[in-house]
Amino acid sequence: TRAGIGYVSLPELGNLFLAYPDWPARYAEFLERAGPLLFDRLALVARDASSFALLCAEKRVADCHRRHLAEYLAKHRGWAFTHIE
């Protein structure tokens, strides 16, 4: 775009377990098992960007799967995140 901001949809990073009351534990386990495959496309996007944002419909980070994504990437890839609420 003219502002230099692009958008890439990565539905594979969505929360498949939102309907379960224990979705945070399920999603964290899912990331540990499938993370290397799930983050291939994100790594391609990040390679060409100095920064990027993970967006979700949840208002609070504590209620959102993006917190788990950030934690996984920090742990396994050494990426740093700032959560904005």
HELIX and SHEET records of a PDB file:
HELIX    1   1 PRO A   11  LEU A   13  5                                   3    
HELIX    2   2 TRP A   23  LEU A   38  1                                  16    
HELIX    3   3 ASP A   40  ARG A   47  1                                   8    
HELIX    4   4 VAL A   61  ASP A   63  5                                   3    
HELIX    5   5 HIS A   65  ARG A   77  1                                  13    
END                                                                             
